[in-house]
Structure formats: C-alpha cells, structure tokens
Amino acid sequence: MIKGDFAKGRRIMSAMLPLMRVLEQGGKFIQCIKHGVEVSGLHAGPMRPPLKGLNTEEKRELEQVIRTLKTTVKSICEGN
C-alpha cells in the first residue's frame, strides 16, 4: 500500500520523469500517447492528418522508457 507514504510517492514521481521528458520533447505528445496505448495492448487508431506517427527510433525509446518505468514502480510498490 502506498497511501500516505510520501517517500514512495516521491520515488515513483522520480521514476516517471524520463517518461515526462519523452512526452514533452519534440512536439509529439499525441503520437507518444497513441503508441503507448498500443504498446499496452489497446487500439488507438491512426494519426489524423497532418500528424505522422513516431519513427522506429522514437518508438524504441518510448518503449524502453515504459519498460523501465513499469519495472521501477513495481519494485517500489513491493518495498524495494
């Protein structure tokens, strides 16, 4: 349980910073959100023009950040 545990909350917030950096850089917030939804197993649909999807490198970077975030948050919640 994390409720009221500010130390864990701060650790989780710190773990989220790399994801926030990816979302806020380069003007591709919507593309990142849609790809993140797809990676999570939900269908987000295609980009509406004039937006274009993420390139292979951008997708790889986002996927790595998500994997690391999930692993870190799980560890924090388990008390590590």
Rosetta silent file (secondary structure, phi, psi, omega in degrees, C-alpha in Angstrom):
SEQUENCE: MIKGDFAKGRRIMSAMLPLMRVLEQGGKFIQCIKHGVEVSGLHAGPMRPPLKGLNTEEKRELEQVIRTLKTTVKSICEGN
SCORE:     score description
SCORE:     0.000 S_00000001
   1 L     0.000  137.399 -177.688    0.000    0.000    0.000 S_00000001
   2 L  -106.952  -18.784 -174.243    1.326    3.441   -0.914 S_00000001
   3 L   -48.423  121.917  178.539   -1.413    5.642    0.604 S_00000001
   4 L    79.859   -1.636 -179.419    0.211    8.295    2.766 S_00000001
   5 L   -94.408   89.908 -175.545    3.733    7.079    2.018 S_00000001
   6 H   -66.583  -30.774  178.576    5.313   10.254    0.697 S_00000001
   7 H   -63.842  -46.094  177.475    8.760    8.672    0.337 S_00000001
   8 H   -64.608  -40.735  179.253    7.369    6.031   -2.031 S_00000001
   9 H   -59.645  -42.722  177.801    5.354    8.684   -3.824 S_00000001
  10 H   -64.217  -39.915  179.017    8.488   10.767   -4.400 S_00000001
  11 H   -64.755  -41.192  178.310   10.351    7.709   -5.691 S_00000001
  12 H   -65.486  -43.060  178.614    7.520    6.914   -8.109 S_00000001
  13 H   -61.232  -41.823  177.866    7.390   10.542   -9.273 S_00000001
  14 H   -63.215  -38.171  178.981   11.150   10.489   -9.849 S_00000001
  15 H   -66.564  -24.563 -179.009   10.788    7.251  -11.832 S_00000001
  16 H   -82.438  -14.449 -175.794    8.201    8.993  -14.041 S_00000001
  17 H   -57.868  -42.176  177.604   10.500   11.873  -15.010 S_00000001
  18 H   -60.797  -36.807  177.197   12.085   10.099  -18.024 S_00000001
  19 H   -65.881  -42.666  178.557    8.593    9.417  -19.417 S_00000001
  20 H   -60.979  -39.167  178.365    7.614   13.045  -18.897 S_00000001
  21 H   -62.600  -43.267  179.168   10.741   14.176  -20.737 S_00000001
  22 H   -63.272  -43.204 -178.100    9.867   11.953  -23.711 S_00000001
  23 H   -66.832  -31.290 -174.138    6.271   13.211  -23.747 S_00000001
  24 H   -93.315   -9.658 -177.336    7.263   16.869  -23.553 S_00000001
  25 L   -99.216  148.421  170.202   10.045   16.991  -26.119 S_00000001
  26 L    76.846    2.991  176.415    9.769   17.321  -29.849 S_00000001
  27 L    66.232   29.616 -178.634    6.089   18.209  -30.135 S_00000001
  28 L  -122.201   39.690 -178.306    4.982   14.579  -30.467 S_00000001
  29 H   -59.297  -51.069 -177.582    2.855   14.234  -27.343 S_00000001
  30 H   -62.335  -42.345  179.179   -0.172   12.758  -29.133 S_00000001
  31 H   -61.375  -41.051  179.176    1.995   10.346  -31.135 S_00000001
  32 H   -66.167  -43.144  179.292    3.680    9.148  -27.930 S_00000001
  33 H   -61.982  -46.879 -179.833    0.366    8.687  -26.129 S_00000001
  34 H   -61.703  -42.866  179.895   -1.103    6.723  -29.047 S_00000001
  35 H   -67.569  -39.580  177.757    1.967    4.494  -29.309 S_00000001
  36 H   -61.470  -38.336  177.227    1.995    3.970  -25.532 S_00000001
  37 H   -64.792  -43.563  179.330   -1.648    2.899  -25.677 S_00000001
  38 H   -62.664  -43.513  179.397   -0.847    0.466  -28.498 S_00000001
  39 H   -61.512  -31.791  179.727    2.115   -0.946  -26.547 S_00000001
  40 L   -80.117   -1.118  175.039   -0.262   -1.502  -23.619 S_00000001
  41 L    98.381    6.923  177.872   -2.482   -3.654  -25.822 S_00000001
  42 L  -107.113  149.979  179.167   -5.238   -1.202  -26.724 S_00000001
  43 L   -88.762  122.659 -177.585   -6.029    0.017  -30.223 S_00000001
  44 L  -101.753  -12.489 -179.025   -5.586    3.788  -30.517 S_00000001
  45 L    82.696  169.686 -177.007   -6.284    4.172  -34.221 S_00000001
  46 L   -76.545  163.902  174.378   -4.271    6.006  -36.841 S_00000001
  47 L   -70.004  144.498  173.743   -2.944    9.542  -36.640 S_00000001
  48 L   -92.974  136.748  179.085   -5.177   12.193  -38.103 S_00000001
  49 L   -55.933  144.846   10.417   -3.503   14.440  -40.677 S_00000001
  50 L   -92.256    6.268 -178.302   -1.310   16.365  -40.609 S_00000001
  51 L   -68.228  146.354  175.786    0.251   14.364  -37.745 S_00000001
  52 L  -120.314  151.706 -179.935    2.522   11.460  -38.552 S_00000001
  53 L   -67.723  173.768  177.365    3.355    8.538  -36.268 S_00000001
  54 L   -70.276  148.892  174.345    6.624    8.040  -34.433 S_00000001
  55 L   -80.999  174.702 -175.213    9.611    6.727  -36.344 S_00000001
  56 H   -57.836  -43.305 -179.471   11.297    3.464  -35.354 S_00000001
  57 H   -66.599  -41.750  179.131   13.865    5.106  -33.055 S_00000001
  58 H   -64.305  -40.139  177.400   11.241    7.213  -31.281 S_00000001
  59 H   -63.380  -44.964 -179.624    9.089    4.110  -30.734 S_00000001
  60 H   -60.646  -45.369 -179.852   12.061    2.175  -29.371 S_00000001
  61 H   -61.563  -46.599  179.940   12.966    4.973  -26.971 S_00000001
  62 H   -62.822  -43.694  179.881    9.395    5.293  -25.681 S_00000001
  63 H   -61.657  -39.872  178.645    9.040    1.524  -25.265 S_00000001
  64 H   -65.817  -42.721  179.031   12.296    1.374  -23.268 S_00000001
  65 H   -62.551  -41.648  179.312   11.205    4.218  -21.006 S_00000001
  66 H   -64.678  -44.953  178.744    7.850    2.489  -20.390 S_00000001
  67 H   -58.589  -47.846 -179.384    9.533   -0.858  -19.600 S_00000001
  68 H   -62.488  -43.376  179.414   11.931    0.782  -17.153 S_00000001
  69 H   -60.712  -47.386 -179.467    9.124    2.760  -15.519 S_00000001
  70 H   -61.193  -43.760  179.324    6.946   -0.320  -15.024 S_00000001
  71 H   -63.229  -44.025 -177.991    9.830   -2.303  -13.544 S_00000001
  72 H   -66.684  -46.094 -179.506   10.852    0.524  -11.219 S_00000001
  73 H   -63.744  -40.653  177.326    7.317    1.249   -9.992 S_00000001
  74 H   -59.939  -44.720  178.942    6.697   -2.451   -9.372 S_00000001
  75 H   -61.517  -44.182  179.286    9.893   -2.635   -7.331 S_00000001
  76 H   -62.576  -44.582 -178.796    8.962    0.448   -5.312 S_00000001
  77 H   -66.454  -27.778  178.424    5.454   -0.883   -4.616 S_00000001
  78 L   -83.057   -2.114  176.122    6.905   -4.200   -3.477 S_00000001
  79 L    94.470   13.799 -179.929    9.037   -2.355   -0.943 S_00000001
  80 L   -92.885    0.000    0.000   12.408   -2.478   -2.670 S_00000001
